């Protein structure tokens, strides 16, 4: 709430003045590339398992991260964005109105950030699977989240909400996976 009322509008206005803010607005960044890759990884893992080959540690992490990514994105895109219906920073900069349109949103609305959900759903799994590399995972996740704000794709609060939801989804999926491995 603090971000929505005191941070988002001023950061969006400031970022729009930066020379690189338009560089991040590429059609490729809006494509569901990670979801497509995740589906391919799940299929590859299923084929490997069907052939009787055990999944290695990395492949297990990739499969779990893929499940985490897909379910987190589905909940975000089809439930949360619909509920909140917040306009993007680009719309705010055009109209000067930062608003939520309750129960009128869609997949292109801004809150919570679907990109942040994706980053953190995958990052959370890898953080749990490879905790000794946590500085690397935090750095990669941090760069991705900051880029969302610096490219004016999302307000700060959109990214924070998406990151929290995605990370909790990643940790929950990882915990469920490992719970299923125990006798």
N, C-alpha and C positions, 0 to 999 in steps of 0.2 A: 504493500500500500504506500509506503514511503517513496518507493521508486515511481509509482504511478503519479503521485501528487507533486513530488518535488524534484525528480531527477529526469524522467523520460523526455519531456518536451524540450528542456534546455539542451540535453545531450543530443537529441535528434537535430535540433537547429544548428548546433556547433558542428556536428559531424557532416552535415550537408555542405558546410563551407570548405571542407578538406578536399584537396585536389583528387585524391584517390577514391573518394566515396562512390563515384559512379563506376569505377572499374569492377567492383564486386557485383554489379548488377548484370549478371550474365544469365542467359536462358538455361545453360547447363547447371547452374547452381540451384535452380528450382526443380530440376528433374529428379525423379525417384531412383537415382543411380544406386544408392546404398541398399534400398529395398530389393532391387533386382539382383544385385550381387548376393545379398543375404539369401534369397530364394535359391540361387545357384549353389551356394555353400550347403544349405540344408539338403538339397537333392544329392550333391556329391557325398555328403556324410551318410545319407541313407543308402546310397549305392554301395559305398565302402562297407557299411555295416551288413548289408544284405549278402555281400560276397564273403562274409565271415571274417573280415579283417577288423581288428580292433582300431578304434580311433585314437590317434596319438594325442598328446596333451594340447598341441597347437590346434589340431582339428577340432577337438572337443571345445576349446575356447571359442573358435570361430563359429561352430554350430550354436553354442549357447548365446553368443553375441548376436547371431542372426535371429534367433527366436526372440531375444530381448528387443532387438531393433524393430522387428515386424510388429509384435504385439503393442509395443510402446507407441509406434507411429500410428497404428490403427486407432488406439484409444485417443491419441491426441487429435488426429485429423477428423475422426468421425464423431467424437463425443465432446472433448474439451473445447476445441475451436468453435464448434457449433454453440456451446453454452455461452462462451465469453464474447465472441464476435467482435473483437477489437480491430480497428483499422490499423494499417501498416504505417510506419513513419512517413513513407512517401505520400500517403493520403493525408496525413496530418499536416505535412509541409505545404500541400496544395490548398487545403481548406482552413488550416489553423485550428481545427477542432479535433481533439484527442478524445475519442469516445468508445465505449463498449456498447454493442448492440446485443443485449441479452437474448439468447436463444434464436439469434438470426445470423450466426456466423457460418463460415464454410471453410473448406481446406485452404483457401488463400488468405484467411484472416491471420492476425499476428500473434495472438496470445492463446496459449503458450507457444514459444518458438519450436516448430517442428524440427528445424535444423539442430537446435540445442538438445532436443529430445534424442535425436539420432546420435549425436556426438557422445552424449553422456550414457546412453543405453549401451553402446558398444564399449566406451571407455570404462564404465563401471565394471563390466564383465572382465575386461583385461586387467583392471586394477586388482580385482579379486583373484584372478587366475595367476597373475604374475606380480605379486606384491613387492618383490625385490626391485622391480622397475617402476615403482610408483612415481618417482620424479619425472620420468619420461612420459608416463600416462597423463599426469597432471599438467605437464607442459603442453603436450599435444591438445588436450581438452581445452586448456586455457587459451591457446592461440586460436582455436576454432571458435570459441565463444566470443572472444574479443573481436574477431573478424566480423561476426554477425552484427555487432554494434557499430564498428567502424565503417562498415559498408552500408549502414542505415537500412539493413534488412529488418531489424527488430529494435524495439525499445529495450532498455536495460532490464526492466521488469519482465518482459517477454522471455528474455534469455535466462534470467534467474529462475522463473517458473518452469521453463522447459528443461533446464539443467537439473533442477530438483526432481521433476517427474521422471526424466530419462534415467538419472542415476539410481533412483529408487527402483525403477523397473529393471535395470541391469543387475543390481544387487539381489533383488527378489528372484529373478530368473536364475542367477548363478546359485543361490541358496536352494531353490527347488531342484535344480539339476543334481546338485551334490547330495541332497536328501534322498533322491531316487537311487543313488549308487549304494547307499548303506543297506545292509541286510535287514 
